[in-house]
């Protein structure tokens, strides 16, 4: 398995990824990246029906509404734990410049250190050394947090079109806002119950249950007072927490993890 043959540093990287067989006009499958290195990525998906050595087109959704990057890779390992599928994808570099540009874009939007290990060969760039300890969704030492443009959320297809992220509808001169929360099936996995918990319900884990639709997504719409920020998280099956993959920003909490934030 690739895990024992790593020659480059790996970094945690929870990004939405679409993937499909290369050079075929078929629908994308949807998953979540787990980590990334110069060699490739590992990902998690509800289903992964591809063969070893199969060539895939990858499209990684960047945070801060910064678009996406496209990459190519070959399946080098895969496994299934009965609930989710996992796979390792080794990058296939057809054009070194295009590949390096994509990797640089990933580092610039995810706080991953831009180090020489991200380039297949030597490249004439001045590289600043930064700490590997900075992870996605963590605020910097000044207390600043990552945020994104809170315009239209992206539509990502996995056999059908669906809107991911927070959607907002303002009324009463902006004093109130209807916020639609959605936890996609890829994050919910096989959860039977999900509640949204946050400042708006005094962090009551039972107060706001979400509705599960036929696609396996959980959703709910709440009316919130405008002009403020609300921390929140999703609570699954009364036992585990999940953040919103496309929250407006993230802030550290007292338990050593992060809370999602919606800005209205």
ChimeraX commands (.cxc) that place a marker at each C-alpha (Angstrom):
marker #1 position 0.00,0.00,0.00 radius 0.5
marker #1 position 1.22,3.53,-0.75 radius 0.5
marker #1 position 1.27,4.47,2.93 radius 0.5
marker #1 position 4.67,2.72,3.41 radius 0.5
marker #1 position 6.33,4.27,0.36 radius 0.5
marker #1 position 5.92,7.97,1.02 radius 0.5
marker #1 position 8.81,10.15,-0.03 radius 0.5
marker #1 position 7.15,13.56,0.47 radius 0.5
marker #1 position 5.37,15.24,3.35 radius 0.5
marker #1 position 1.61,14.81,3.57 radius 0.5
marker #1 position -0.80,17.46,4.79 radius 0.5
marker #1 position -4.36,17.16,6.02 radius 0.5
marker #1 position -6.62,18.61,3.34 radius 0.5
marker #1 position -10.43,18.33,3.71 radius 0.5
marker #1 position -11.65,19.60,0.34 radius 0.5
marker #1 position -14.63,18.55,-1.75 radius 0.5
marker #1 position -13.39,16.57,-4.74 radius 0.5
marker #1 position -15.19,15.46,-7.89 radius 0.5
marker #1 position -13.73,12.55,-9.82 radius 0.5
marker #1 position -14.50,10.42,-12.87 radius 0.5
marker #1 position -12.79,8.20,-15.42 radius 0.5
marker #1 position -10.52,10.31,-17.59 radius 0.5
marker #1 position -11.52,11.21,-21.15 radius 0.5
marker #1 position -15.10,10.00,-20.71 radius 0.5
marker #1 position -18.20,12.19,-20.70 radius 0.5
marker #1 position -19.74,10.61,-17.60 radius 0.5
marker #1 position -21.08,12.10,-14.38 radius 0.5
marker #1 position -18.66,12.93,-11.60 radius 0.5
marker #1 position -18.63,11.10,-8.30 radius 0.5
marker #1 position -18.29,13.18,-5.14 radius 0.5
marker #1 position -15.96,12.75,-2.18 radius 0.5
marker #1 position -13.74,14.47,0.36 radius 0.5
marker #1 position -9.95,14.62,0.23 radius 0.5
marker #1 position -8.13,13.42,3.35 radius 0.5
marker #1 position -4.55,14.50,2.66 radius 0.5
marker #1 position -2.21,15.65,-0.10 radius 0.5
marker #1 position 1.46,15.48,-1.04 radius 0.5
marker #1 position 3.59,15.94,-4.15 radius 0.5
marker #1 position 2.80,12.30,-4.99 radius 0.5
marker #1 position -0.98,12.46,-4.85 radius 0.5
marker #1 position -4.05,12.54,-2.62 radius 0.5
marker #1 position -6.11,10.15,-0.55 radius 0.5
marker #1 position -9.87,10.57,-0.56 radius 0.5
marker #1 position -13.02,9.29,1.10 radius 0.5
marker #1 position -16.29,8.69,-0.74 radius 0.5
marker #1 position -19.53,6.88,-0.20 radius 0.5
marker #1 position -18.77,4.68,-3.19 radius 0.5
marker #1 position -15.59,4.23,-5.21 radius 0.5
marker #1 position -16.22,1.96,-8.18 radius 0.5
marker #1 position -12.91,2.29,-10.00 radius 0.5
marker #1 position -10.16,-0.23,-10.66 radius 0.5
marker #1 position -6.50,-0.09,-9.64 radius 0.5
marker #1 position -4.37,1.81,-12.16 radius 0.5
marker #1 position -7.47,3.42,-13.64 radius 0.5
marker #1 position -6.85,7.01,-14.76 radius 0.5
marker #1 position -9.14,9.64,-13.18 radius 0.5
marker #1 position -9.91,13.29,-13.72 radius 0.5
marker #1 position -9.97,15.15,-10.39 radius 0.5
marker #1 position -11.51,18.52,-9.61 radius 0.5
marker #1 position -10.75,19.95,-6.16 radius 0.5
marker #1 position -13.04,22.67,-4.79 radius 0.5
marker #1 position -10.96,25.38,-3.10 radius 0.5
marker #1 position -12.12,27.22,0.05 radius 0.5
marker #1 position -13.05,30.92,0.15 radius 0.5
marker #1 position -15.16,30.42,-3.00 radius 0.5
marker #1 position -11.88,30.49,-4.93 radius 0.5
marker #1 position -12.91,28.14,-7.72 radius 0.5
marker #1 position -11.36,24.74,-8.35 radius 0.5
marker #1 position -8.25,23.06,-9.73 radius 0.5
marker #1 position -8.11,20.12,-12.12 radius 0.5
marker #1 position -5.63,17.26,-11.84 radius 0.5
marker #1 position -5.09,13.77,-13.27 radius 0.5
marker #1 position -4.17,10.66,-11.33 radius 0.5
marker #1 position -4.07,6.86,-11.23 radius 0.5
marker #1 position -5.74,4.72,-8.57 radius 0.5
marker #1 position -2.94,3.01,-6.59 radius 0.5
marker #1 position -4.89,1.61,-3.64 radius 0.5
marker #1 position -8.45,1.38,-2.38 radius 0.5
marker #1 position -10.33,-0.08,0.56 radius 0.5
marker #1 position -13.79,-0.15,2.11 radius 0.5
marker #1 position -14.75,-0.33,5.79 radius 0.5
marker #1 position -18.39,-1.20,5.12 radius 0.5
marker #1 position -19.58,2.40,5.45 radius 0.5
marker #1 position -17.21,4.43,3.30 radius 0.5
marker #1 position -14.67,3.83,0.56 radius 0.5
marker #1 position -11.11,5.15,0.63 radius 0.5
marker #1 position -8.59,5.46,-2.20 radius 0.5
marker #1 position -5.11,6.70,-2.95 radius 0.5
marker #1 position -4.58,8.60,-6.19 radius 0.5
marker #1 position -1.06,9.09,-7.57 radius 0.5
marker #1 position -0.78,12.24,-9.68 radius 0.5
marker #1 position -0.18,11.76,-13.41 radius 0.5
marker #1 position 1.79,14.75,-14.72 radius 0.5
marker #1 position 1.36,15.36,-18.44 radius 0.5
marker #1 position 2.35,19.03,-18.31 radius 0.5
marker #1 position 4.68,19.93,-15.45 radius 0.5
marker #1 position 3.91,23.67,-15.54 radius 0.5
marker #1 position 0.13,23.15,-15.44 radius 0.5
marker #1 position 0.52,20.66,-12.59 radius 0.5
marker #1 position 2.82,22.93,-10.58 radius 0.5
marker #1 position 0.50,25.91,-11.09 radius 0.5
marker #1 position -2.40,23.83,-9.75 radius 0.5
marker #1 position -0.38,22.76,-6.70 radius 0.5
marker #1 position 0.66,26.35,-6.00 radius 0.5
marker #1 position -2.96,27.46,-6.17 radius 0.5
marker #1 position -3.91,24.76,-3.65 radius 0.5
marker #1 position -1.22,25.90,-1.21 radius 0.5
marker #1 position -2.18,29.56,-1.52 radius 0.5
marker #1 position -5.80,28.94,-0.53 radius 0.5
marker #1 position -5.38,26.20,2.09 radius 0.5
marker #1 position -2.47,27.41,4.26 radius 0.5
marker #1 position -0.40,24.37,3.29 radius 0.5
marker #1 position 3.32,25.27,3.25 radius 0.5
marker #1 position 4.62,26.02,-0.21 radius 0.5
marker #1 position 7.77,23.88,-0.13 radius 0.5
marker #1 position 9.93,22.46,-2.88 radius 0.5
marker #1 position 8.49,18.98,-2.30 radius 0.5
marker #1 position 5.37,20.12,-4.15 radius 0.5
marker #1 position 7.24,20.35,-7.44 radius 0.5
marker #1 position 8.13,17.35,-9.55 radius 0.5
marker #1 position 11.46,18.88,-10.67 radius 0.5
marker #1 position 13.47,21.96,-9.78 radius 0.5
marker #1 position 11.59,25.18,-10.38 radius 0.5
marker #1 position 12.93,28.72,-10.14 radius 0.5
marker #1 position 10.82,30.07,-7.28 radius 0.5
marker #1 position 11.62,31.86,-4.08 radius 0.5
marker #1 position 9.96,29.77,-1.38 radius 0.5
marker #1 position 9.30,31.06,2.10 radius 0.5
marker #1 position 9.51,28.48,4.86 radius 0.5
marker #1 position 6.36,28.26,6.95 radius 0.5
marker #1 position 5.34,25.95,9.74 radius 0.5
marker #1 position 3.80,22.64,8.78 radius 0.5
marker #1 position 1.68,22.89,11.90 radius 0.5
marker #1 position -0.77,25.29,10.26 radius 0.5
marker #1 position -3.79,23.30,9.22 radius 0.5
marker #1 position -6.87,24.02,7.16 radius 0.5
marker #1 position -9.62,25.81,9.09 radius 0.5
marker #1 position -7.28,26.96,11.90 radius 0.5
marker #1 position -6.96,30.67,12.70 radius 0.5
marker #1 position -3.51,32.22,12.68 radius 0.5
marker #1 position -1.74,33.51,15.78 radius 0.5
marker #1 position -3.32,36.94,15.49 radius 0.5
marker #1 position -6.77,35.42,15.95 radius 0.5
marker #1 position -7.79,36.02,12.34 radius 0.5
marker #1 position -9.99,33.42,10.72 radius 0.5
marker #1 position -10.41,32.18,7.22 radius 0.5
marker #1 position -13.49,33.46,5.46 radius 0.5
marker #1 position -14.98,33.24,1.99 radius 0.5
marker #1 position -17.21,35.16,-0.32 radius 0.5
marker #1 position -20.74,34.35,0.81 radius 0.5
marker #1 position -22.41,34.74,-2.54 radius 0.5
marker #1 position -24.07,31.89,-4.39 radius 0.5
marker #1 position -23.06,28.46,-3.08 radius 0.5
marker #1 position -21.65,26.01,-5.63 radius 0.5
marker #1 position -23.68,23.37,-7.41 radius 0.5
marker #1 position -21.86,20.04,-7.48 radius 0.5
marker #1 position -23.14,17.09,-9.47 radius 0.5
marker #1 position -22.98,13.50,-8.34 radius 0.5
marker #1 position -25.39,11.96,-10.78 radius 0.5
marker #1 position -27.79,14.84,-10.14 radius 0.5
marker #1 position -27.44,18.57,-9.41 radius 0.5
marker #1 position -27.66,19.81,-5.84 radius 0.5
marker #1 position -26.64,22.96,-4.05 radius 0.5
marker #1 position -24.02,22.58,-1.32 radius 0.5
marker #1 position -23.29,25.11,1.39 radius 0.5
marker #1 position -25.39,27.67,3.21 radius 0.5
marker #1 position -28.12,29.49,1.27 radius 0.5
marker #1 position -29.62,32.73,2.57 radius 0.5
marker #1 position -32.74,34.75,1.87 radius 0.5
marker #1 position -33.00,38.17,3.52 radius 0.5
marker #1 position -36.25,39.99,4.25 radius 0.5
marker #1 position -37.66,42.70,6.54 radius 0.5
marker #1 position -34.99,45.12,5.28 radius 0.5
marker #1 position -32.24,42.67,6.14 radius 0.5
marker #1 position -33.24,42.39,9.78 radius 0.5
marker #1 position -34.04,38.72,9.36 radius 0.5
marker #1 position -32.63,35.95,7.21 radius 0.5
marker #1 position -33.84,32.49,6.27 radius 0.5
marker #1 position -30.75,30.27,6.32 radius 0.5
marker #1 position -30.86,26.82,4.75 radius 0.5
marker #1 position -28.38,24.35,6.24 radius 0.5
marker #1 position -27.43,21.22,4.31 radius 0.5
marker #1 position -25.25,18.31,5.39 radius 0.5
marker #1 position -24.57,16.24,2.24 radius 0.5
marker #1 position -24.82,12.47,2.33 radius 0.5
marker #1 position -21.07,12.22,1.74 radius 0.5
marker #1 position -20.48,13.87,5.12 radius 0.5
marker #1 position -23.45,12.25,6.87 radius 0.5
marker #1 position -22.46,8.81,5.60 radius 0.5
marker #1 position -24.95,6.35,7.16 radius 0.5
marker #1 position -26.19,8.65,9.95 radius 0.5
marker #1 position -29.80,8.06,10.97 radius 0.5
marker #1 position -30.31,11.37,12.78 radius 0.5
marker #1 position -28.65,14.78,12.52 radius 0.5
marker #1 position -29.32,17.94,14.51 radius 0.5
marker #1 position -27.89,21.39,13.85 radius 0.5
marker #1 position -26.57,22.86,17.08 radius 0.5
marker #1 position -25.31,26.38,17.68 radius 0.5
marker #1 position -25.66,29.84,19.13 radius 0.5
marker #1 position -29.16,30.15,17.66 radius 0.5
marker #1 position -30.52,27.35,19.88 radius 0.5
marker #1 position -28.21,27.73,22.88 radius 0.5
marker #1 position -26.28,24.64,21.78 radius 0.5
marker #1 position -29.17,22.35,22.59 radius 0.5
marker #1 position -28.33,19.05,20.85 radius 0.5
marker #1 position -32.00,18.01,20.67 radius 0.5
marker #1 position -33.69,21.29,19.73 radius 0.5
marker #1 position -33.28,21.38,15.95 radius 0.5
marker #1 position -33.44,18.02,14.13 radius 0.5
marker #1 position -32.75,18.06,10.41 radius 0.5
marker #1 position -34.81,16.29,7.73 radius 0.5
marker #1 position -33.26,13.50,5.67 radius 0.5
marker #1 position -34.32,13.44,2.02 radius 0.5
marker #1 position -34.35,10.54,-0.45 radius 0.5
marker #1 position -30.83,11.37,-1.63 radius 0.5
marker #1 position -29.45,10.98,1.88 radius 0.5
marker #1 position -28.83,14.70,2.46 radius 0.5
marker #1 position -29.95,16.33,5.71 radius 0.5
marker #1 position -31.38,19.86,5.59 radius 0.5
marker #1 position -33.32,22.47,7.52 radius 0.5
marker #1 position -34.20,26.16,7.12 radius 0.5
marker #1 position -34.08,28.52,10.12 radius 0.5
marker #1 position -35.00,32.18,10.50 radius 0.5
marker #1 position -32.16,34.09,12.17 radius 0.5
marker #1 position -31.75,37.70,13.20 radius 0.5
marker #1 position -29.56,39.58,10.72 radius 0.5
marker #1 position -26.41,41.54,11.38 radius 0.5
marker #1 position -24.51,38.96,13.40 radius 0.5
marker #1 position -22.50,35.74,13.27 radius 0.5
marker #1 position -23.56,32.35,14.63 radius 0.5
marker #1 position -21.31,29.44,15.52 radius 0.5
marker #1 position -22.74,26.00,14.78 radius 0.5
marker #1 position -21.97,22.34,14.12 radius 0.5
marker #1 position -23.85,19.22,13.06 radius 0.5
marker #1 position -24.42,16.43,15.63 radius 0.5
marker #1 position -24.80,12.96,14.10 radius 0.5
marker #1 position -26.51,9.99,15.75 radius 0.5
marker #1 position -25.95,11.54,19.17 radius 0.5
marker #1 position -22.28,10.61,19.07 radius 0.5
marker #1 position -20.13,12.58,16.61 radius 0.5
marker #1 position -19.70,16.15,15.38 radius 0.5
marker #1 position -19.28,17.36,11.81 radius 0.5
marker #1 position -18.54,20.86,10.50 radius 0.5
marker #1 position -20.14,22.42,7.45 radius 0.5
marker #1 position -17.72,21.92,4.55 radius 0.5
marker #1 position -18.64,25.31,3.09 radius 0.5
marker #1 position -19.24,27.49,6.13 radius 0.5
marker #1 position -18.60,31.22,5.90 radius 0.5
marker #1 position -15.60,30.81,8.20 radius 0.5
marker #1 position -14.27,28.67,11.07 radius 0.5
marker #1 position -13.15,29.58,14.59 radius 0.5
marker #1 position -11.46,27.54,17.30 radius 0.5
marker #1 position -13.54,26.37,20.24 radius 0.5
marker #1 position -12.67,25.49,23.83 radius 0.5
marker #1 position -12.47,21.77,23.02 radius 0.5
marker #1 position -9.47,21.93,20.71 radius 0.5
marker #1 position -11.45,21.71,17.46 radius 0.5
marker #1 position -13.24,24.22,15.23 radius 0.5
marker #1 position -16.81,25.53,14.97 radius 0.5
marker #1 position -18.46,26.49,11.69 radius 0.5
marker #1 position -19.75,30.06,11.42 radius 0.5
marker #1 position -22.65,31.46,9.41 radius 0.5
marker #1 position -22.68,35.23,8.82 radius 0.5
marker #1 position -26.10,36.87,8.31 radius 0.5
marker link #1:1,2 radius 0.2
marker link #1:2,3 radius 0.2
marker link #1:3,4 radius 0.2
marker link #1:4,5 radius 0.2
marker link #1:5,6 radius 0.2
marker link #1:6,7 radius 0.2
marker link #1:7,8 radius 0.2
marker link #1:8,9 radius 0.2
marker link #1:9,10 radius 0.2
marker link #1:10,11 radius 0.2
marker link #1:11,12 radius 0.2
marker link #1:12,13 radius 0.2
marker link #1:13,14 radius 0.2
marker link #1:14,15 radius 0.2
marker link #1:15,16 radius 0.2
marker link #1:16,17 radius 0.2
marker link #1:17,18 radius 0.2
marker link #1:18,19 radius 0.2
marker link #1:19,20 radius 0.2
marker link #1:20,21 radius 0.2
marker link #1:21,22 radius 0.2
marker link #1:22,23 radius 0.2
marker link #1:23,24 radius 0.2
marker link #1:24,25 radius 0.2
marker link #1:25,26 radius 0.2
marker link #1:26,27 radius 0.2
marker link #1:27,28 radius 0.2
marker link #1:28,29 radius 0.2
marker link #1:29,30 radius 0.2
marker link #1:30,31 radius 0.2
marker link #1:31,32 radius 0.2
marker link #1:32,33 radius 0.2
marker link #1:33,34 radius 0.2
marker link #1:34,35 radius 0.2
marker link #1:35,36 radius 0.2
marker link #1:36,37 radius 0.2
marker link #1:37,38 radius 0.2
marker link #1:38,39 radius 0.2
marker link #1:39,40 radius 0.2
marker link #1:40,41 radius 0.2
marker link #1:41,42 radius 0.2
marker link #1:42,43 radius 0.2
marker link #1:43,44 radius 0.2
marker link #1:44,45 radius 0.2
marker link #1:45,46 radius 0.2
marker link #1:46,47 radius 0.2
marker link #1:47,48 radius 0.2
marker link #1:48,49 radius 0.2
marker link #1:49,50 radius 0.2
marker link #1:50,51 radius 0.2
marker link #1:51,52 radius 0.2
marker link #1:52,53 radius 0.2
marker link #1:53,54 radius 0.2
marker link #1:54,55 radius 0.2
marker link #1:55,56 radius 0.2
marker link #1:56,57 radius 0.2
marker link #1:57,58 radius 0.2
marker link #1:58,59 radius 0.2
marker link #1:59,60 radius 0.2
marker link #1:60,61 radius 0.2
marker link #1:61,62 radius 0.2
marker link #1:62,63 radius 0.2
marker link #1:63,64 radius 0.2
marker link #1:64,65 radius 0.2
marker link #1:65,66 radius 0.2
marker link #1:66,67 radius 0.2
marker link #1:67,68 radius 0.2
marker link #1:68,69 radius 0.2
marker link #1:69,70 radius 0.2
marker link #1:70,71 radius 0.2
marker link #1:71,72 radius 0.2
marker link #1:72,73 radius 0.2
marker link #1:73,74 radius 0.2
marker link #1:74,75 radius 0.2
marker link #1:75,76 radius 0.2
marker link #1:76,77 radius 0.2
marker link #1:77,78 radius 0.2
marker link #1:78,79 radius 0.2
marker link #1:79,80 radius 0.2
marker link #1:80,81 radius 0.2
marker link #1:81,82 radius 0.2
marker link #1:82,83 radius 0.2
marker link #1:83,84 radius 0.2
marker link #1:84,85 radius 0.2
marker link #1:85,86 radius 0.2
marker link #1:86,87 radius 0.2
marker link #1:87,88 radius 0.2
marker link #1:88,89 radius 0.2
marker link #1:89,90 radius 0.2
marker link #1:90,91 radius 0.2
marker link #1:91,92 radius 0.2
marker link #1:92,93 radius 0.2
marker link #1:93,94 radius 0.2
marker link #1:94,95 radius 0.2
marker link #1:95,96 radius 0.2
marker link #1:96,97 radius 0.2
marker link #1:97,98 radius 0.2
marker link #1:98,99 radius 0.2
marker link #1:99,100 radius 0.2
marker link #1:100,101 radius 0.2
marker link #1:101,102 radius 0.2
marker link #1:102,103 radius 0.2
marker link #1:103,104 radius 0.2
marker link #1:104,105 radius 0.2
marker link #1:105,106 radius 0.2
marker link #1:106,107 radius 0.2
marker link #1:107,108 radius 0.2
marker link #1:108,109 radius 0.2
marker link #1:109,110 radius 0.2
marker link #1:110,111 radius 0.2
marker link #1:111,112 radius 0.2
marker link #1:112,113 radius 0.2
marker link #1:113,114 radius 0.2
marker link #1:114,115 radius 0.2
marker link #1:115,116 radius 0.2
marker link #1:116,117 radius 0.2
marker link #1:117,118 radius 0.2
marker link #1:118,119 radius 0.2
marker link #1:119,120 radius 0.2
marker link #1:120,121 radius 0.2
marker link #1:121,122 radius 0.2
marker link #1:122,123 radius 0.2
marker link #1:123,124 radius 0.2
marker link #1:124,125 radius 0.2
marker link #1:125,126 radius 0.2
marker link #1:126,127 radius 0.2
marker link #1:127,128 radius 0.2
marker link #1:128,129 radius 0.2
marker link #1:129,130 radius 0.2
marker link #1:130,131 radius 0.2
marker link #1:131,132 radius 0.2
marker link #1:132,133 radius 0.2
marker link #1:133,134 radius 0.2
marker link #1:134,135 radius 0.2
marker link #1:135,136 radius 0.2
marker link #1:136,137 radius 0.2
marker link #1:137,138 radius 0.2
marker link #1:138,139 radius 0.2
marker link #1:139,140 radius 0.2
marker link #1:140,141 radius 0.2
marker link #1:141,142 radius 0.2
marker link #1:142,143 radius 0.2
marker link #1:143,144 radius 0.2
marker link #1:144,145 radius 0.2
marker link #1:145,146 radius 0.2
marker link #1:146,147 radius 0.2
marker link #1:147,148 radius 0.2
marker link #1:148,149 radius 0.2
marker link #1:149,150 radius 0.2
marker link #1:150,151 radius 0.2
marker link #1:151,152 radius 0.2
marker link #1:152,153 radius 0.2
marker link #1:153,154 radius 0.2
marker link #1:154,155 radius 0.2
marker link #1:155,156 radius 0.2
marker link #1:156,157 radius 0.2
marker link #1:157,158 radius 0.2
marker link #1:158,159 radius 0.2
marker link #1:159,160 radius 0.2
marker link #1:160,161 radius 0.2
marker link #1:161,162 radius 0.2
marker link #1:162,163 radius 0.2
marker link #1:163,164 radius 0.2
marker link #1:164,165 radius 0.2
marker link #1:165,166 radius 0.2
marker link #1:166,167 radius 0.2
marker link #1:167,168 radius 0.2
marker link #1:168,169 radius 0.2
marker link #1:169,170 radius 0.2
marker link #1:170,171 radius 0.2
marker link #1:171,172 radius 0.2
marker link #1:172,173 radius 0.2
marker link #1:173,174 radius 0.2
marker link #1:174,175 radius 0.2
marker link #1:175,176 radius 0.2
marker link #1:176,177 radius 0.2
marker link #1:177,178 radius 0.2
marker link #1:178,179 radius 0.2
marker link #1:179,180 radius 0.2
marker link #1:180,181 radius 0.2
marker link #1:181,182 radius 0.2
marker link #1:182,183 radius 0.2
marker link #1:183,184 radius 0.2
marker link #1:184,185 radius 0.2
marker link #1:185,186 radius 0.2
marker link #1:186,187 radius 0.2
marker link #1:187,188 radius 0.2
marker link #1:188,189 radius 0.2
marker link #1:189,190 radius 0.2
marker link #1:190,191 radius 0.2
marker link #1:191,192 radius 0.2
marker link #1:192,193 radius 0.2
marker link #1:193,194 radius 0.2
marker link #1:194,195 radius 0.2
marker link #1:195,196 radius 0.2
marker link #1:196,197 radius 0.2
marker link #1:197,198 radius 0.2
marker link #1:198,199 radius 0.2
marker link #1:199,200 radius 0.2
marker link #1:200,201 radius 0.2
marker link #1:201,202 radius 0.2
marker link #1:202,203 radius 0.2
marker link #1:203,204 radius 0.2
marker link #1:204,205 radius 0.2
marker link #1:205,206 radius 0.2
marker link #1:206,207 radius 0.2
marker link #1:207,208 radius 0.2
marker link #1:208,209 radius 0.2
marker link #1:209,210 radius 0.2
marker link #1:210,211 radius 0.2
marker link #1:211,212 radius 0.2
marker link #1:212,213 radius 0.2
marker link #1:213,214 radius 0.2
marker link #1:214,215 radius 0.2
marker link #1:215,216 radius 0.2
marker link #1:216,217 radius 0.2
marker link #1:217,218 radius 0.2
marker link #1:218,219 radius 0.2
marker link #1:219,220 radius 0.2
marker link #1:220,221 radius 0.2
marker link #1:221,222 radius 0.2
marker link #1:222,223 radius 0.2
marker link #1:223,224 radius 0.2
marker link #1:224,225 radius 0.2
marker link #1:225,226 radius 0.2
marker link #1:226,227 radius 0.2
marker link #1:227,228 radius 0.2
marker link #1:228,229 radius 0.2
marker link #1:229,230 radius 0.2
marker link #1:230,231 radius 0.2
marker link #1:231,232 radius 0.2
marker link #1:232,233 radius 0.2
marker link #1:233,234 radius 0.2
marker link #1:234,235 radius 0.2
marker link #1:235,236 radius 0.2
marker link #1:236,237 radius 0.2
marker link #1:237,238 radius 0.2
marker link #1:238,239 radius 0.2
marker link #1:239,240 radius 0.2
marker link #1:240,241 radius 0.2
marker link #1:241,242 radius 0.2
marker link #1:242,243 radius 0.2
marker link #1:243,244 radius 0.2
marker link #1:244,245 radius 0.2
marker link #1:245,246 radius 0.2
marker link #1:246,247 radius 0.2
marker link #1:247,248 radius 0.2
marker link #1:248,249 radius 0.2
marker link #1:249,250 radius 0.2
marker link #1:250,251 radius 0.2
marker link #1:251,252 radius 0.2
marker link #1:252,253 radius 0.2
marker link #1:253,254 radius 0.2
marker link #1:254,255 radius 0.2
marker link #1:255,256 radius 0.2
marker link #1:256,257 radius 0.2
marker link #1:257,258 radius 0.2
marker link #1:258,259 radius 0.2
marker link #1:259,260 radius 0.2
marker link #1:260,261 radius 0.2
marker link #1:261,262 radius 0.2
marker link #1:262,263 radius 0.2
marker link #1:263,264 radius 0.2
view
